């Protein structure tokens, strides 16, 4: 398992938090995700043999939010 923290710009409320969480959870290979609205971050645990961090970041941007490097 791999774990990454993704910084996200554009989350303003609980709905935003939920949207990001659902988008990341929908990816095959993601084992867990915790979205922290206050810190504007998502902590993701995933299987690198099944998916990669770029697919996870793309899910965030496809949901309408910006991934901050």
PLY file of the C-alpha trace (Angstrom):
ply
format ascii 1.0
element vertex 69
property float x
property float y
property float z
element edge 68
property int vertex1
property int vertex2
end_header
0.00 0.00 0.00
1.04 3.57 -0.66
-0.19 6.70 1.08
-0.23 10.22 -0.34
-1.46 13.58 0.88
-2.99 15.72 -1.85
-3.45 19.46 -1.38
-6.70 20.65 -2.93
-7.84 24.16 -3.78
-11.50 25.08 -4.16
-13.17 23.13 -1.35
-15.42 25.48 0.61
-17.99 23.34 2.41
-19.06 19.89 3.47
-20.59 19.23 0.05
-17.22 19.92 -1.59
-15.54 17.60 0.88
-18.05 14.85 0.11
-17.71 15.32 -3.65
-13.92 14.95 -3.51
-14.16 11.92 -1.23
-16.65 10.16 -3.52
-14.56 10.92 -6.62
-11.44 9.39 -5.06
-13.26 6.38 -3.56
-14.64 5.52 -7.01
-11.16 4.67 -8.27
-10.32 0.96 -8.30
-7.37 0.34 -6.03
-8.14 3.08 -3.51
-8.37 1.49 -0.07
-9.19 4.56 2.04
-9.55 8.31 1.75
-9.91 11.01 4.38
-10.67 14.52 3.17
-9.82 17.31 5.61
-11.81 20.42 4.73
-9.95 22.63 7.22
-6.50 21.79 5.84
-7.83 21.40 2.28
-6.14 18.01 1.93
-7.00 14.45 1.08
-5.03 11.58 2.57
-5.33 8.58 0.27
-4.21 5.00 0.80
-4.08 3.00 -2.42
-2.57 -0.06 -4.05
0.11 1.12 -6.51
-0.18 -2.16 -8.42
-3.76 -1.20 -9.34
-3.77 2.60 -9.62
-1.41 5.55 -9.30
-1.39 9.02 -7.81
-1.93 10.69 -11.19
-5.27 8.89 -11.65
-6.29 9.99 -8.17
-5.32 13.61 -8.87
-7.22 13.48 -12.17
-10.36 12.36 -10.30
-10.04 15.45 -8.08
-9.68 17.80 -11.05
-12.49 16.04 -12.94
-14.69 16.70 -9.89
-14.02 20.43 -10.33
-11.22 21.09 -7.85
-7.59 22.05 -8.26
-4.69 19.89 -7.10
-1.96 22.08 -5.61
1.62 20.84 -5.93
0 1
1 2
2 3
3 4
4 5
5 6
6 7
7 8
8 9
9 10
10 11
11 12
12 13
13 14
14 15
15 16
16 17
17 18
18 19
19 20
20 21
21 22
22 23
23 24
24 25
25 26
26 27
27 28
28 29
29 30
30 31
31 32
32 33
33 34
34 35
35 36
36 37
37 38
38 39
39 40
40 41
41 42
42 43
43 44
44 45
45 46
46 47
47 48
48 49
49 50
50 51
51 52
52 53
53 54
54 55
55 56
56 57
57 58
58 59
59 60
60 61
61 62
62 63
63 64
64 65
65 66
66 67
67 68
